[in-house]
Amino acid sequence: MSYVAPAIKEKFETLSTGLQNSILERDVRLNSLQDLINVLEEIVSEAEG
């Protein structure tokens, strides 16, 4: 089950609903903005590949 820390929840919620769902489906723990950036980079890399 994915987790979004309260400290970055506001940033997470600025993303589109589709992107939020894609992130949450990955079963990740987002404790910092860097964690969020890392997951977004993974998604972009997969889309390009």
N, C-alpha and C positions, 0 to 999 in steps of 0.2 A: 504494500500500500504506500502510495506516494505521500510525502510530507512537504509542506511549504512553511518555512519558519515565519512567524509574525513579522520579523524585521524586514523581510522582502516580499511579503504578501501584496503590498500595494503595487510594487513593480510587476509582479507576476500577473496581477489583475489588469494591467494595461495591455497585455497581449491579447490577441484575438482568441475567441472561444475555441476555435479549431486547434490553435497552437497550444493553448492551455491543456486541452484534452490529449493532444499528442504527447505532451510532457508527462502528464499524470499517468498515462498508459504505460510509461516506462518504469514505473515502480521505483522512483528516485527519491532521495532526501535532499531537499534544497534548503540548506542552512545559511547560505550566503549568496550574495549577488554573483560571485565567481562560480558557484555550483550551477546557478541558472544559466550563466553564459556558457559553461561547458556543455550543458545539455542542448542548448540552442545550436552550438557549433556542431555537435553530433548530428542533429537533425538536418542542418544545412549540408553537411558532408554526405550524408546518406542520400539526400535529394539530388545532389550533384553526381553521385556515383551511379 
